[in-house]
């Protein structure tokens, strides 16, 4: 065991972390009362629990624990030293390097923390050690309650082949297939022929879409089997596979089940998770579209039978494949809380994490089956840091700008990050789960669509637009899609490259000049003459008409906007193909409130290095988000009267540093000074070799566009 030092949060800092971190009201489900806090005067509840996880799910568990008056202990790696879950918990302990294999997957360190902190129970979340029977046993051996199922149930459901045999004996429908121990290719081929192609080859152990291949004919069987075996060996340390009939148009429908130590077991209805990419869920909803009450009761009964067959306790999910003819087959059982559990919470009004803690503390289930009711419809979208246009390649980096949709009766955001946090390369790149509720499916879909349109993320590629396109695809809107939805419609839902309209380019140019005007005004307040027109940065000029070019690029095309002033004082924005007259305000939060050709337009414009993101706020634009590039300003050499070369600036700004001196011999690219504009520093470099003849400004000076900054010796003077 390793020495561990607690990073104890003071009450003041903890309060600040709660108010400044994940929004407390982001997960409130108003008007649909979830099971309430407190356990009753006669009920035992843990005083303190450890959460053996990170990110969104750790924050989620902390919220319910706080509601119940239960103290929480977080663990964190090097990469998570400033993570929200470590700030929100009552105590936080460092457990190792960034790699999960050296921190979150090291059971001994986690249990050492539990002992040091005096935690009576461990909540594993999902992923990491949540379905690890050895960890569950180690908790029991350490006299720490594992908030999850018994070790025997984890063991029984951990093997796909063994679990199928258990389900067959329990009378739960199972997909026809081969789950035997003879793993010779000859036996596998014979069984595949007996089942009939197409077949699904799966790793016996594991999950998460790993070690799975669809084989359409006998010719491709060997390749599919060998690929599964290699992947299964690498991921799970076991290369055994099973073969099942592949259902061509199945829906993925899963049952949320719960059981206690008093012999009670219920289901909290179903979730439809058919929108998947490479077996990874994208959209989940409850209840499943077009499922009859009779079929719901039948599948729910099978889910409860599955739980009872393995002596289950706690939260679990029984996954079925629902065929076109209404038949359904057991696929697997996840012995943990699922990522998509919030949709069940929103349609039942129950806090499933509270149920977990109550059951683990020895209480009976809060409700009987006949007391559970479905109310409305909920849909969850998983917001990821990934690039759909580049094969969904995972992304990492800092969330420069993060503004999720506002929480409400219909909108819930479960997240573990806030603006300024980093999405680490070491872990799953989930940013949040966006869950929307409505009285019916159509209403829930409308709320989801609007919420995605209002989701603003800058700094990392993300899948928000992809999710929006999926949720608005006619087939999904109709309902009842099968698991091939994305295979069929991927080209339709991956966001296409689109030209940025002239109006959006004009808004960026307007935000640029308004931002310069705003910053110049703020900086000028510290000067001896804050009301000087030369320090204002405005378009008004006592000596002539303001005119400048805002360089922009759309993909590989230059789309500069020429900005000038009209006699009215408004800005004239010449985009080449279109010209607009506009005025407005641009605040420090990036909110642009403009009138463009007499029409009110609101948008958020975010400058992140050379990247510019425009988010629609209400009406006025055709799409809800756009991206452009604002290339770094090119300070080319110009000439003053008499022909001497010089450097001029095309934008107003403040000189914050001058490194060159008169008489210096400089080479092309040498730094001359630093100019601050739009709260960003721009290095002014020599455009060519030469000798500095004159510095036309000093540190702290405000300079207008077109101002000569540096003059070099004329060639004739050399």
C-alpha positions, 0 to 999 in steps of 0.5 A, spaced: 500 500 500 502 507 498 502 513 503 496 517 501 495 524 503 488 527 504 486 534 500 481 536 505 476 541 503 475 547 508 467 548 509 468 555 505 472 552 499 467 546 499 461 551 499 465 555 493 466 549 489 459 547 489 456 554 487 462 555 482 462 548 479 457 543 477 451 547 477 447 545 483 440 546 479 442 543 473 440 536 475 433 538 479 427 535 476 422 540 478 414 538 478 416 531 477 418 530 485 424 524 485 424 520 491 426 525 497 432 525 502 432 522 509 432 515 511 427 515 516 428 515 524 428 508 524 433 507 518 440 506 518 444 509 513 452 510 511 455 516 515 460 516 509 461 513 502 467 513 498 466 514 490 471 509 486 470 513 480 471 520 477 467 525 472 460 526 471 458 519 475 462 521 481 459 528 481 452 525 480 453 520 486 455 526 491 449 530 489 444 524 492 449 523 498 449 530 500 441 530 499 441 524 504 446 527 509 451 522 507 459 525 507 463 523 501 470 521 499 473 522 492 479 519 489 483 523 484 489 522 479 494 527 477 490 529 471 484 530 476 487 534 481 483 540 479 477 536 477 470 537 479 468 531 483 474 532 487 472 539 489 465 537 490 466 531 495 467 532 502 474 529 502 479 528 496 485 523 496 490 523 491 491 515 488 496 515 483 498 517 476 494 519 470 493 513 467 487 509 470 491 503 470 495 506 475 490 510 479 482 508 478 483 501 477 488 500 483 483 496 488 488 496 494 489 504 493 482 505 493 481 501 499 487 504 503 483 511 502 476 508 504 480 505 511 484 512 512 477 516 511 473 511 515 468 510 509 463 505 510 461 503 503 464 504 496 460 506 490 463 504 484 459 508 479 460 505 472 466 503 468 473 502 472 472 497 477 464 497 477 463 490 475 470 487 477 468 481 482 475 481 485 474 488 487 467 487 490 470 481 494 476 485 496 471 490 499 467 485 503 474 482 506 475 489 508 469 490 511 467 495 507 460 495 503 460 494 496 454 498 493 452 493 488 450 486 487 453 480 490 460 477 488 456 471 485 452 475 481 457 479 478 461 472 476 455 469 473 453 475 469 461 476 467 461 471 462 456 471 456 456 464 455 455 462 462 449 467 463 446 465 457 445 458 460 443 461 467 437 465 463 435 458 459 434 455 465 430 461 468 426 461 462 428 467 459 428 468 452 435 467 449 438 468 442 439 461 438 447 460 438 453 456 441 456 458 448 460 451 448 467 450 451 469 447 444 473 453 441 476 449 435 474 453 429 471 446 426 466 446 431 465 454 431 464 453 423 459 447 424 455 451 429 454 457 425 452 453 419 447 450 424 444 457 426 444 460 419 448 466 417 448 472 418 451 470 425 454 475 431 461 472 434 462 475 441 467 475 446 465 470 452 467 476 457 467 483 457 463 488 453 462 495 451 462 493 443 469 490 444 470 483 441 464 483 436 463 481 429 458 480 424 459 475 419 454 475 413 457 468 410 461 462 411 467 465 407 468 471 412 467 466 418 474 465 420 477 472 419 471 474 424 472 469 429 480 470 429 479 478 429 474 477 435 479 472 439 485 477 438 481 483 441 478 479 446 485 476 448 487 484 448 481 487 452 479 481 457 485 476 457 480 471 455 480 469 447 473 465 448 468 467 443 460 465 442 456 465 436 449 467 436 444 468 430 444 475 428 438 479 428 437 483 422 433 489 424 433 488 432 432 494 437 436 494 443 431 495 449 433 494 456 430 493 462 432 497 469 431 492 474 432 493 482 432 488 487 434 488 495 436 483 500 429 482 502 427 478 496 424 483 493 425 485 485 422 490 480 423 493 474 423 500 472 420 499 465 425 500 459 429 504 455 430 504 448 438 504 446 438 503 438 441 509 436 448 506 436 455 507 433 460 501 433 455 498 439 456 505 443 450 508 445 448 515 442 441 517 444 437 513 449 430 514 451 424 511 455 419 509 454 421 505 448 417 507 442 411 503 440 412 498 445 405 495 448 403 495 455 403 487 454 410 487 451 412 492 456 410 487 462 412 481 459 419 484 458 419 487 465 417 480 468 423 477 464 428 482 467 426 481 474 426 473 472 433 474 470 435 478 476 432 473 481 436 467 477 442 470 480 440 472 487 441 479 484 441 485 489 441 493 487 441 496 480 442 492 474 440 492 467 438 486 463 439 488 455 434 485 450 434 485 442 427 486 440 426 483 433 421 485 428 416 480 430 415 482 437 420 476 439 425 478 444 432 475 446 436 476 452 443 479 450 447 480 457 446 483 464 450 489 466 451 489 474 451 496 475 448 503 474 448 505 467 450 511 463 443 512 461 439 511 468 437 519 468 432 517 462 429 512 467 429 517 473 425 522 469 420 518 467 419 515 474 420 520 478 425 516 482 432 517 484 436 511 482 442 512 486 438 513 492 435 507 491 442 504 491 444 507 497 438 505 501 438 497 498 446 497 500 444 499 507 439 494 508 433 497 506 427 494 502 426 497 495 422 504 496 416 502 492 413 495 489 412 494 482 404 496 482 406 503 485 411 504 479 408 509 474 411 512 467 410 519 466 412 522 460 418 521 455 425 522 456 431 522 451 438 522 453 444 525 448 451 523 450 455 529 449 462 527 447 469 531 445 470 527 438 470 529 431 464 526 427 467 529 421 474 525 422 471 518 424 469 520 431 476 521 433 476 522 440 479 529 442 482 532 448 484 539 451 481 545 454 474 547 454 475 555 453 468 556 452 462 552 455 455 554 456 450 548 456 443 549 456 439 552 462 436 547 466 429 547 467 423 542 468 424 539 461 432 540 461 437 536 465 445 536 464 449 531 468 456 533 467 463 533 471 466 539 467 466 547 467 468 552 463 476 552 463 476 544 465 480 540 461 478 533 457 484 529 459 487 524 454 487 519 459 479 517 460 473 517 456 472 524 453 465 525 455 463 532 456 456 531 459 449 527 458 443 532 456 437 529 458 430 532 456 423 530 458 416 532 455 409 530 457 410 526 450 415 524 445 414 529 440 415 534 446 421 531 449 424 531 442 423 539 441 426 540 448 432 536 446 433 539 439 432 546 442 437 544 448 442 542 443 442 548 439 443 552 445 449 548 447 456 552 446 462 548 446 469 552 444 476 549 445 475 542 443 471 538 437 465 535 439 459 532 437 453 537 439 451 538 431 451 531 430 447 529 436 442 535 433 442 532 426 441 525 429 435 527 433 432 531 427 432 525 422 426 523 420 427 516 421 428 517 429 423 523 429 418 517 427 420 513 432 422 505 433 429 505 429 433 499 429 440 498 431 442 499 424 440 506 424 447 510 424 449 505 419 444 506 414 444 514 415 451 516 417 452 520 411 445 524 413 447 525 420 455 527 420 455 535 419 457 537 412 462 542 411 458 549 409 460 555 407 459 561 412 454 566 410 455 573 409 451 575 414 455 571 419 462 574 417 459 581 418 457 579 425 464 577 426 467 583 423 462 587 427 464 583 434 471 585 432 471 592 432 466 593 437 470 589 442 476 593 440 472 599 442 470 596 448 477 594 450 480 601 448 475 604 452 476 600 458 484 601 458 483 608 456 480 609 463 487 609 466 490 614 462 490 622 463 485 623 458 480 617 457 475 621 453 480 622 447 477 620 441 484 617 439 483 612 445 476 611 444 477 605 439 470 607 436 469 608 429 468 616 429 474 620 427 475 627 427 479 627 421 476 622 416 472 616 415 474 610 419 476 604 415 479 597 416 479 590 414 478 584 418 481 578 415 477 572 415 478 565 412 472 560 411 476 553 410 481 555 405 478 561 402 479 568 404 473 572 406 475 578 409 470 584 411 471 591 410 469 595 415 467 603 415 463 608 418 456 611 415 454 618 416 449 615 421 455 612 425 453 605 424 458 601 421 458 599 414 460 591 413 462 590 406 463 582 405 464 582 397 458 579 395 453 582 400 454 589 404 450 590 411 449 596 415 449 594 423 450 597 430 450 594 436 454 592 443 459 586 444 460 584 452 466 581 455 462 574 455 461 574 448 454 576 447 453 580 441 446 584 441 446 587 434 441 591 429 443 588 422 439 592 416 434 593 421 433 586 424 435 585 431 440 579 431 443 576 437 449 571 437 455 569 442 461 570 438 467 567 441 474 568 439 479 562 441 486 564 438 485 564 431 478 560 431 472 564 431 465 561 433 458 564 432 452 561 436 445 563 434 441 566 440 434 566 438 432 568 431 436 572 425 441 566 423 439 560 419 443 555 423 445 555 430 453 555 430 458 557 425 466 556 425 471 561 422 478 563 422 481 570 424 488 569 421 493 572 425 494 580 423 500 580 418 504 586 419 507 587 412 512 593 410 509 599 408 512 606 406 512 613 409 513 619 405 520 619 402 520 612 401 522 609 408 520 602 409 515 602 416 511 597 419 504 599 420 498 596 424 491 595 421 487 595 428 487 599 434 490 597 440 495 598 446 503 597 445 504 593 451 512 592 450 517 595 446 523 590 445 527 594 439 531 600 440 533 606 435 539 603 431 538 596 432 540 591 426 534 586 425 533 580 421 526 578 418 522 575 423 525 579 429 521 581 435 520 589 435 514 590 440 508 587 442 501 590 441 495 588 445 488 588 441 481 584 443 485 582 449 490 578 445 497 579 444 500 580 437 507 580 436 510 585 431 516 582 427 521 585 422 518 584 415 525 584 412 532 585 414 534 592 416 536 598 421 531 601 426 531 609 424 525 611 428 520 608 434 513 612 433 510 609 439 512 607 446 509 602 451 502 604 454 501 608 447 494 607 444 495 606 436 489 606 431 489 602 425 494 605 420 499 607 425 506 607 423 509 603 429 517 602 426 520 606 421 527 603 418 533 606 415 531 608 407 536 604 402 539 610 400 541 612 407 545 606 408 
